[in-house]
Amino acid sequence: MNLTNISNIIKKFGKYLLIFFVSYYLIILVIAPGSASLIKAIFSKKEPANISFGLLDPLEFVEKPIGQNTPEYVLNTKDGRLPTNFPDKMIVYKFKPQQYSYLAGKNAIADANTLGFTEKDLISDLKGDIYKWRNSSTGSLLTIEIETRKLELSTNLNGRNIDFSPGSINQQTAIEAAKALFTSIFRFEDSLYTEGTQAVKLGSYLGNKLYETTDIREAQVALVDFYRSINSYQILGPDPSKGLLRCIVRDKSQGKYPMNHPMIEAYYWEIVTPSNATYPIISPKEAWDAVKGERGVITMVTPKEANPFDTYTPVNIERILIDNIFLAYYETPNYQKYMQPIYVFSGTYTTRGASGGDIAIYFPAVAGQYTKQTTPPSQ
């Protein structure tokens, strides 16, 4: 075989190889997604939506403040495309209204006692809907709304290094302590929480302040967030990085209440899980167009150097790269009649002079004609 024949063979092989790769990527990127959508449209059983709840209340998102810049939005998914496998309608669930009970005040006092607050710590009267206690030794403030059962406990932890022993807690013991805490105040009875997921961040002191640590030998406290989901969809609150049950805990053997749990946030709304109500949702393209048009709400901004034990400080954002788009359900600390689906656009942001970080944007998924329209203010 001479060199001319070898050269011809190599050229033919290269041509066939090129045809193969072009065909492969054409099938993967163009034909397969389109075929899947076509097959789904032809063979999927189309059932009409059941909008039995009527027009839904508009969702109220909590916007995370950022700088004065108008950010650029960039679709940065793996294939550079919007997802195509989303449903065209989703179930809407009803929240069970909190029924007023003549025992509500007694239950709030019992919860306070469980958390280490006594009658001498009470700083409000017992005639209103909100009871407050302040512990004189730790300065911890406990607030309970007796009708909604919202519970918030806060403590200034700056300079309290001596109250927490290094190496005394880890991820597993933190989850166990947090579950026991919420169970003791009857905020962990929902099976969606008991079967849900948890996120744990360990903390240790550097000087007078708490910072996140990954070294269990240093860990003095743990921040635990609880999340629930329904039908494989996450249920998210106003900030997707925070659970609506969250607390800071330490090892219980170190001392007395309330420093065993210096921070608690418990917003508890029970979901009526059987639901036949289904509502049409907008397409990913419609939601993305709204986000690009700055009609989405930025609900989470987490700089790379952020300290989860500190308060958020607004940052400038120049560019938002959306890596993931998914559907979830939305709930808030405030009572809402129905739990509705939302689009979540998550990714990263960049800005000059800083390292950037993670970001999330919400947009309602239910089509606008099935939502009550807010009346614009009169001119």
PyMOL commands that set and color helices and strands:
alter all, ss='L'
color gray80, all
select helices_A, chain A and resi 3-43+104-114+119-121+161-163+171-184+191-194+252-254+284-292+368-370
alter helices_A, ss='H'
color red, helices_A
select strands_A, chain A and resi 72-75+89-91+93-95+130-134+141-145+151-154+197-206+209-213+221-230+233-236+245-249+263-266+271-272+278-280+297-303+319-330+338-350+357-364
alter strands_A, ss='S'
color yellow, strands_A
deselect
rebuild
show_as cartoon
